[in-house]
């Protein structure tokens, strides 16, 4: 069994004595794994990462990183972690290389060591040719890759990534994913990342904690979370504006039916066999099926199962919205 390098026990953060951002969450992160915090904007992801990186003190509960308590041994925690924040933090008036040196200076790393590490990291994220360019000339993807090098300059044992691909185009996001995989493979680095991109969590994470309204509602590998649903997902749309839930529910092997207008999300055993039976049952009663799809469970279905609503329908807090706007604005420069 791999050692737990992050442990949280009933970790809680309350703002202004009334706003519960993180609500008594308990979890652990194993050595060498990519652990994802998946949830909508405003769910408590960033607040959690700020507590674990000693930027915020918890209201209740405890947490440790590599055995160091995040409150009692905050300085020791900071020495062994790297952090890439959701917002861009690089100085735009400096070059990429100068930003890395500045980060190294803050850690007290000697300049001769800094130069060697900086060049290695710039090569890792393919920024060597741009190291002497001012950051204000960088694209959003280049800025994010630079932020990653700054977070790695102290060779952390645990790397925290807060929404690492927020505001990036699909191609750049995939490139960032590859860098994250390389960090895990080449350095056996433990990575704690937050995201609200379902496909990102599915593609990268060894295990995922789904968080909503400050509470952890499920933990497991992507495969384990999907398997808990116990069936395939059949999506059916009909032309008529009539509730046919009872008709679908009466078909053999159908476990659950959820309706959204004229579209029905059906959880069923042996979906390839059950789907034709549903179509036939509807046809016999005079209903017209306009669309049907059969898929294996996705993380969106997992989220729907635990919260009762689709992931895409969740709302973001004003604070999260403003932070996201800022990142997007800077990424487009």
Secondary structure in CASP SS format (residue, H / E / C, confidence):
PFRMAT SS
TARGET T0000
AUTHOR 0000-0000-0000
METHOD secondary structure of the structure
MODEL  1
X C 1.00
X C 1.00
X C 1.00
X E 1.00
X E 1.00
X E 1.00
X E 1.00
X E 1.00
X E 1.00
X E 1.00
X E 1.00
X E 1.00
X E 1.00
X E 1.00
X E 1.00
X C 1.00
X C 1.00
X C 1.00
X E 1.00
X E 1.00
X E 1.00
X E 1.00
X E 1.00
X E 1.00
X E 1.00
X E 1.00
X E 1.00
X E 1.00
X E 1.00
X E 1.00
X C 1.00
X C 1.00
X C 1.00
X E 1.00
X E 1.00
X E 1.00
X E 1.00
X E 1.00
X C 1.00
X C 1.00
X C 1.00
X C 1.00
X C 1.00
X C 1.00
X H 1.00
X H 1.00
X H 1.00
X H 1.00
X H 1.00
X H 1.00
X H 1.00
X H 1.00
X C 1.00
X C 1.00
X C 1.00
X C 1.00
X C 1.00
X C 1.00
X C 1.00
X E 1.00
X E 1.00
X E 1.00
X E 1.00
X E 1.00
X E 1.00
X C 1.00
X C 1.00
X E 1.00
X E 1.00
X C 1.00
X C 1.00
X C 1.00
X C 1.00
X H 1.00
X H 1.00
X H 1.00
X H 1.00
X H 1.00
X H 1.00
X H 1.00
X E 1.00
X E 1.00
X E 1.00
X E 1.00
X C 1.00
X C 1.00
X C 1.00
X C 1.00
X C 1.00
X C 1.00
X C 1.00
X C 1.00
X C 1.00
X C 1.00
X E 1.00
X H 1.00
X H 1.00
X H 1.00
X H 1.00
X H 1.00
X H 1.00
X H 1.00
X H 1.00
X H 1.00
X H 1.00
X H 1.00
X C 1.00
X C 1.00
X C 1.00
X C 1.00
X H 1.00
X H 1.00
X H 1.00
X H 1.00
X H 1.00
X H 1.00
X H 1.00
X H 1.00
X H 1.00
X H 1.00
X H 1.00
X H 1.00
X H 1.00
X H 1.00
X C 1.00
X C 1.00
X C 1.00
X H 1.00
X H 1.00
X H 1.00
X C 1.00
X C 1.00
X C 1.00
X E 1.00
X H 1.00
X H 1.00
X H 1.00
X C 1.00
X C 1.00
X H 1.00
X H 1.00
X H 1.00
X H 1.00
X H 1.00
X H 1.00
X H 1.00
X H 1.00
X H 1.00
X H 1.00
X H 1.00
X H 1.00
X H 1.00
X C 1.00
X C 1.00
X C 1.00
X C 1.00
X C 1.00
X E 1.00
X E 1.00
X E 1.00
X E 1.00
X E 1.00
X C 1.00
X C 1.00
X C 1.00
X C 1.00
X C 1.00
X C 1.00
X C 1.00
X H 1.00
X H 1.00
X H 1.00
X H 1.00
X H 1.00
X H 1.00
X H 1.00
X H 1.00
X H 1.00
X H 1.00
X H 1.00
X H 1.00
X H 1.00
X H 1.00
X H 1.00
X H 1.00
X H 1.00
X H 1.00
X C 1.00
X C 1.00
X E 1.00
X E 1.00
X E 1.00
X E 1.00
X E 1.00
X E 1.00
X C 1.00
X C 1.00
X H 1.00
X H 1.00
X H 1.00
X H 1.00
X H 1.00
X H 1.00
X H 1.00
X C 1.00
X C 1.00
X E 1.00
X E 1.00
X E 1.00
X E 1.00
X E 1.00
X E 1.00
X C 1.00
X C 1.00
X E 1.00
X E 1.00
X E 1.00
X E 1.00
X E 1.00
X E 1.00
X C 1.00
X H 1.00
X H 1.00
X H 1.00
X H 1.00
X H 1.00
X H 1.00
X C 1.00
X C 1.00
X C 1.00
X C 1.00
X E 1.00
X E 1.00
X E 1.00
X E 1.00
X E 1.00
X E 1.00
X E 1.00
X C 1.00
X C 1.00
X C 1.00
X C 1.00
X C 1.00
X C 1.00
X H 1.00
X H 1.00
X H 1.00
X H 1.00
X H 1.00
X C 1.00
X C 1.00
X C 1.00
X C 1.00
X E 1.00
X E 1.00
X E 1.00
X E 1.00
X E 1.00
X E 1.00
X E 1.00
X C 1.00
X C 1.00
X E 1.00
X E 1.00
X E 1.00
X E 1.00
X E 1.00
X E 1.00
X C 1.00
X C 1.00
X H 1.00
X H 1.00
X H 1.00
X H 1.00
X H 1.00
X H 1.00
X H 1.00
X H 1.00
X H 1.00
X H 1.00
X H 1.00
X H 1.00
X H 1.00
X H 1.00
X C 1.00
X C 1.00
X C 1.00
X C 1.00
X E 1.00
X E 1.00
X E 1.00
X E 1.00
X E 1.00
X E 1.00
X E 1.00
X C 1.00
X C 1.00
X C 1.00
X H 1.00
X H 1.00
X H 1.00
X H 1.00
X H 1.00
X H 1.00
X H 1.00
X H 1.00
X H 1.00
X C 1.00
X C 1.00
X C 1.00
X H 1.00
X H 1.00
X H 1.00
X C 1.00
X C 1.00
X C 1.00
X C 1.00
X H 1.00
X H 1.00
X H 1.00
X H 1.00
X H 1.00
X H 1.00
X H 1.00
X H 1.00
X H 1.00
X H 1.00
X H 1.00
X H 1.00
X H 1.00
X H 1.00
X C 1.00
X C 1.00
END
